[in-house]
Every structure is written in C-alpha cells, then in structure tokens.
Amino acid sequence: MSFIGNEEQIRFLQERFKMIYGVLFIGLAVLLSRMVYLQLINGDQMRQYAEENRIKRVKIPAPRGMMFDRFNRLLIDNRPAFDVLITPQYLRESGKSKEVIEKLSKVIKIPVAEIERKLNKARMQATFMPVSIKENLSRDEVAELETWKIDMPGVQVEMAISRTNLAKDIGSNLYGYIGRVSEPELPTLNQIASRKYQLDDSVGKSGLEKQYEEILRGVDGSELVEVDALGRRIQSAKAKGRVLSQNPEEPSVPGKNLILSIDQDLQDAAVRGFGDKTGGLIAIDPRTGEVLAMVSRPSFNPAEFARGIDPEVWQKLLADEAHPLRDKTIQDHYSPGSTFKAITAIAALEEGLIDKDTTFSCTGSINLGNRKVRCWNPKGHGVMNVVSALTHSCDVFFYRVAQKFKSVDDIAKYAMHMGLGHKTGIDVGREVPGLFPTEAWKQQRFNVPWSPGETLYVAIGQSFDLLTTIQLANAYASIVNGGILYKPRVVKAIQSEDGKILKEFVPQVMDRTKLKKETIDLVTEGLWGVVNAPGGTAYWTHVPGMEWAGKTGTVQLMTQKEGSKCENMPYSHRHHGVFVGYAPIKNPSIVVALVAEHACSGSHGASPIAKEVIKTYLQKYYPDLYSDKALAERKEAEKKNGGAKPKVETGGD
C-alpha cells in the first residue's frame, strides 16, 4: 500500500513539474525575445540611452558684442572668469554635505553660513540646477578646487565671461554695465526679448549695454559632458571621439559689435582736464551730431557689476554724495548761467530788437521796480554792444535786451528750436528732458501769471531754465552750423563678429532754424573775444595761434556775501562752473559743453577743461595747423603784432 501511495504522489508531482517547466520556459522565452529586441533589433538606440544617462548638457555662454571707438580701438571687451557652483542633487546624494561645504568654505574663504544661505535661497528651483556660490575666483582658488575635486561631490568650477572696460572707469556711465537677471525682472524681460532669458543670465542694466541689449547679446550654446554618479565632470562628451547624441554640441553665437563715434583720446583729455573735479562733459561734431566724447566724473568700474557686485561696494556707490552712478551729461540738469546769453542775443537779433549798433551803458546794476538788479561786475562795464557784452558777459546789457521782449515766450521759441528744455533723443537712454519756462508753464505749474521782471533772469540763464549738458552742446552746435539741430548719436555702426559692417547710422536732422548770417557773425565775434581778446572772461586760457570761441557761465547755488570768495564757502554751497566752446572758428567741427560742479566759475573752473579737449582735438585732426611747432610760430607772430585784438578789461564770469 505504501508503494502504491508513493507512485500516485510521484505522478501528482510530475504534473506540477510540467506546469513549473512550462512557466519557466515561457519566462525564458520572453526574456530571450526581449534581449533579442533590445540588443539586436534596437541595440543602437539602447546603447545611446545608456550613454546619455551619464552625460549632461551644459550651457556655453555666448560672448557679448564688443565696443570700439571711431578708430576701431577696443573699449569694452570680454575676459575669462571662473565661478564655483554647487548642484544640490549631487551634494545630497553624496551623504557628505557638511564636510563638502566646510572644505569649500576654507578654499574660497566664504563662511559656511553664507554658502548655506545661498543654497537655501535656491531651494525652490530644481535640485539638478547648479547654484552659484562665488564668482571671479582667483587662479589659486581654481587650482585648489581642481585638486580636491574628487573629495567635493556636487562642486564644480565653470568658466564664464567677465565684461571689462579697458579704460577702467572712463566712459562707464556711457557704456553702462551688465548684471545678473533677477527673479522679479525675468517676466518683464521675457515679454520684450526676442530670445528668452533664464535666471542668472547676464543683461544690460544701463547705458549702451541696456540700450543695445538685443544687438550685443549673443545666442548661448551648449555641450554634453560626461559625469560620474555624483555629477562630477569627467570630460567633454566630445573628447572621446564618439557621438553621444544627435546634437552633441550647439556652438554659441557671439553678439554683434558696436562701432562708436567716441574718440578715446578726447575721453582721456576730458578726464585729465577734470582732475578730481565733479561734473560732465560732452563733445559733439556740429556737422553730423556725432558724439566725440561723453564723460561723467566721478565714475565707477563696470567690471564690479558684471559678475555680481559686492554689497559693500554697492552701498558705497549709493552713499557717495557725488553720485557716480548718474550720468551727469544726460541725467542731471543745471541752470545754464551766462552760456545762455548767446541764445538771448540770437533771439533779439533775429526778432529785430537789437542790431550791431545797439548799445547800453552798464554801471553795475539797473533798477527793477523798487530794487536793484546787479551785474556780476559791481563796477560796471561801461558802454556795451552785443559783441562786447558777450565777450565781457555783461549782465546789464542782457537785462536791457530782455526788457525789449514782449514775452518770455519769444526767447523760449528760439531756445526750444535749439533743443533746450526737451530730450535730444540721444541713443543712450535714461535722458531727462530738463525745462525751459513759458508763460503758460508758469500759470499751470504755480497758478500765477508770468512777471515781466522774471524775463531778465531767464535772459542770463538764472531763472527756471534747467538744461542738461547734452542740450547745451547741441544748442551751440546748431548756432555754429547755421541753425540745424541734429539728433546726437553715439553708435556709428553695427558690426558682425568677423568685422563686417551690418548697419551704418546717418545724421538725423531734428529741426531747422534759418539764422541770418549777420546774427551768426556777431555772436561768433563775441564768443571769439571770450577766449581770445585780452579781458575776455576766459582769456587766461588763450593759446596763441589756436583760435577757438566759447562762453563762460556761473550758476549760483547760494547767495554770496559781497567781498567774500566762493572758494571759502562750504563745498556744497559753491557755484557751478559752466562752459561751452568750439573750434575751429571757420567751419567748426567740434563743440564742447561741460559743467564743473562747485568749481566756483566757468572762467577758472570749467574753461580749462574744455581747452584741454579742444587742443587735443585740433592737434590730432589738424596736425599741420595746430602742432606745437605751428603754435609756437603763431605765438611769436602774435607778439610782434602786439597781441590779440580787440582789447577789453578783465572779466570773471
């Protein structure tokens, strides 16, 4: 019985084994068929997937376009820089977060708490996205990080591009600076940009960098790199000589270059002239509107902004009372002082209120109702005509002229035709409009009518009129070219990376005011006397043989006590010095306007700066006529002729 029972049990188990063998056979068949499919039928694709699991795509930042001056001298360049980043995903997977952060802290000399703060700040973004910890690493820091790379999973060093002004801080307000895209500004940028931005991309923040962002900005590329299990870069995927993707590398496309109308030699001359003074200077070609120099002092180093500015440096710039971040040529407005007298003279001559024979006697003041309105020279200038009044900068003459106008609007008409009181449209951005008063403006602004006595102060540039330096330069440019108002321009052309000119900008006329030849001749004669006639208000800057014209101006900030000196007043109470000059006398090709803040006068505080720029210009562009040798010969000739003519008494506006 026992044997029979065992036989039945064996048959029962044999049936079970058949079922098990069947299941195993089916499973093996499925496995073999899958292996055939993966390795034989679809093997190439699976091999590609396997390779790509251990590589990642890395952005190749595109170099921004460079900036050159009118002679193709490099002004703004891109220089290599190195950053250290942490990828949170790989840092956590390593299980050594604390040790890695402590070691990194010692190498890059940043507190552990600061590194942790930056990681916490980025906790809302994807963990596979790198977080910037420190930028602009030193060579020693880069070398040490590479040495300890195997012990610092998640930490990587990447090369980036740093924006560099080769002239350091000269022209930085014009060129502007770039900075990282912040989270708040990202949506706005992406609404207007032709190519989308990402957090921490670089973008122009001011000046030409911002105004021409779409042109200067290139197209970022990418490449595949091989990484280990903790995300540490082994080598470029391209280096092994095999294709790991259908598109293993997308080269970056550099931005386009800007060719500027700026002459760096004139920029340097302006900075030499300013020394440690504060202010702004503009030089314009009156024949085209091209800006030859544009300097604001003090300035800043844009390289400090390119990779993220140090908070202490930023706070220092903000706290500086000289406001180095403001472009004093287009963002600050000033009263023009006596430089406006040339426009008053033009308005009066064109309206037929005065002519070359009109004279007024200056005794040092005139009566206006029950009070006296004084000339800057308390002793008076004697009998003045329009030429000598400009040369001497006689206030009383222009008070008398102002009384002949029916309305301040008659002066405003010419001022506005010459570009005063509104934006010039210069292609830099952030320009402020300034102000030139009219009767309607005062009624609307203060709800009181214009007083005829106020026109006297407008006529000498000391009333409500507030102008920018660029407006003043443009106004005088329209005087010397016969009444044509050009739109100032800094960018001459756009250039491809290989040097091909893609677009050239042509002069753009904004307004035309036909001025009589006699008007221009009389005003020119008066302005010539300012710097060339003994006693002219800027005669002490006269260079024998270098005839140039100009006009001084002084903008009073505080009432100065009679007999006191401006230089003895507190610095913030001292007057601004204003000056506008141009050269050569015949067919002028440069106009220079500047404001020297708290320099006390246009005569001694501002005119020497203009002289430095104009002399540099003449000797460079007219070497045969204005070389040192040619000037020395003319100096001797002037001595033999008894000096410059006409002779007038010493002035000081």
Buried (B, 14 or more C-beta within 10 A) or exposed (E): EEEEEEEEEEEEEEEEEEEEEEEEEEEEEEEEEEEEEEEEEEEEEEEBEEBBEBBBBBBBBBBBBBBBBBEEBBBBBBEEBBBBBBBBBBBEBBEBBEEBBEBBBEBBEBEEEEBBEBBEEBEEEEBEBBBBBBBBBEEEBBEBBEEBBEEBBBBBBBEBBBBBBBBEBBBBBBBBBBBBBEEEBBEEBEEEBEEEBEEBBBBBBBBBBBBBBEBBBBEBBBBBBBBEEBBBBEEBBBEEEEBBEEEBBBEBBBBBBBBBBBBBBBBBBBBEBBEEBBBBBBBBBBBBBBBBBBBBBBBBBBBBBBBBBEEEEBEEBEEEEBBBBBBBBBBBBBBBBBBBBBBBBBBBBBBEBBEBEBBBEBEBBBEEEEEEBBBBBEEBBBEBBBBBBBBBBBBBBBBBBBBBBEEBBBBBBBBBBBBBBEBBBBBBBBBBBBBBBBBEBBEEEEEEEBEBBBBBBBBBBBBBBBBBBBBBBBBBBBBBBBBBBBBBBBBBBBBEBEEEEEEEBEEEEBBEBEBEEEBBEBBBBBBBBBBBBBBBBBBBBBBBBBBBBBBBBBBBBEEBEEEEEBEEBEEEEBBBBBBBBBBBBEEBBBBBBBBBBBBBBBBBBBBBBBBBBBBBBBBEBBEEBBEEEBBEEBBEEBEEEEEBEBEBEEBBB
